[in-house]
């Protein structure tokens, strides 16, 4: 979520409580709680930044190549869905993914 959205949810939670904010914005109450703890940091970043995401990429170069491949396939009018990637084994196997990226 963008920082602006998180700050909006925080303001709502300050007036109505975490549970009400969670219902209003269709998010988990625990997210509201975490965001309230990070409020000062959220105010210091760009409003459109997707900030404080937890996991960094395990294989950043591979993920960049995958993104390029998916974009190329979609530009060519081919659909690339999660079930298709799972079926071919490329979604979970980085070695197979490299093979697929190099052959298609």
C-alpha positions as CSV (number, residue, x, y, z in Angstrom):
1,X,0.0,0.0,0.0
2,X,1.1,3.6,-0.6
3,X,2.2,5.7,2.2
4,X,-0.7,8.1,1.7
5,X,-3.2,5.2,2.0
6,X,-1.5,4.1,5.2
7,X,-1.6,7.6,6.7
8,X,-5.2,7.9,5.8
9,X,-6.0,4.6,7.6
10,X,-3.9,5.8,10.6
11,X,-6.0,9.1,10.9
12,X,-9.2,7.1,10.7
13,X,-7.9,4.7,13.4
14,X,-7.0,7.5,15.7
15,X,-10.6,8.7,15.6
16,X,-12.5,5.4,15.4
17,X,-10.0,2.7,16.5
18,X,-7.9,0.0,14.8
19,X,-10.7,-2.5,14.3
20,X,-13.0,0.1,12.7
21,X,-10.2,1.3,10.4
22,X,-9.5,-2.3,9.4
23,X,-13.2,-2.8,8.4
24,X,-13.4,0.6,6.6
25,X,-10.3,0.0,4.5
26,X,-10.7,-3.8,4.1
27,X,-7.3,-4.6,5.7
28,X,-6.2,-6.6,8.7
29,X,-6.3,-5.0,12.1
30,X,-2.7,-6.0,12.7
31,X,-1.7,-3.9,9.6
32,X,-3.3,-0.8,11.1
33,X,-1.4,-1.5,14.4
34,X,1.9,-1.8,12.6
35,X,1.3,1.3,10.5
36,X,0.5,3.3,13.6
37,X,3.9,2.3,15.0
38,X,5.5,3.5,11.8
39,X,3.6,6.7,11.5
40,X,6.7,9.0,11.8
41,X,8.6,7.2,9.2
42,X,5.5,7.1,6.9
43,X,5.3,10.9,7.1
44,X,8.9,11.3,5.9
45,X,8.6,9.3,2.6
46,X,6.9,10.2,-0.7
47,X,3.1,9.8,-0.5
48,X,3.1,7.4,-3.5
49,X,6.0,5.2,-2.3
50,X,5.2,1.6,-1.6
51,X,7.2,1.6,1.6
52,X,8.2,-0.8,4.4
53,X,7.8,-3.9,2.4
54,X,9.3,-6.8,4.2
55,X,10.9,-9.3,1.8
56,X,13.6,-8.4,-0.7
57,X,14.0,-10.4,-3.8
58,X,15.9,-13.7,-3.4
59,X,17.2,-13.6,-7.0
60,X,16.9,-9.9,-8.1
61,X,18.5,-10.4,-11.5
62,X,16.3,-13.4,-12.2
63,X,13.2,-11.5,-11.2
64,X,14.2,-8.7,-13.5
65,X,14.6,-11.1,-16.4
66,X,11.2,-12.7,-15.5
67,X,9.5,-9.3,-15.6
68,X,11.0,-8.5,-19.0
69,X,9.9,-11.9,-20.3
70,X,6.4,-11.5,-19.0
71,X,6.1,-8.0,-20.5
72,X,7.5,-9.3,-23.8
73,X,5.0,-12.2,-23.9
74,X,2.1,-9.8,-23.1
75,X,3.2,-7.4,-25.7
76,X,3.1,-10.2,-28.2
77,X,-0.5,-10.9,-27.2
78,X,0.2,-14.0,-25.2
79,X,-1.3,-14.5,-21.8
80,X,1.0,-15.4,-18.9
81,X,-0.9,-16.5,-15.9
82,X,0.2,-18.0,-12.6
83,X,-1.3,-21.4,-13.3
84,X,0.6,-21.5,-16.6
85,X,3.9,-20.7,-14.8
86,X,3.1,-23.3,-12.1
87,X,2.3,-25.9,-14.7
88,X,5.6,-25.4,-16.5
89,X,7.5,-25.4,-13.2
90,X,9.0,-22.0,-13.8
91,X,7.3,-20.4,-10.9
92,X,9.1,-22.4,-8.3
93,X,12.3,-23.5,-9.9
94,X,14.9,-20.8,-10.7
95,X,17.0,-23.1,-12.9
96,X,14.1,-24.1,-15.0
97,X,13.0,-20.5,-15.2
98,X,16.4,-19.5,-16.6
99,X,16.0,-22.2,-19.2
100,X,12.6,-21.0,-20.2
101,X,13.7,-17.4,-20.4
102,X,16.6,-18.3,-22.6
103,X,14.6,-20.5,-25.0
104,X,11.4,-18.4,-25.6
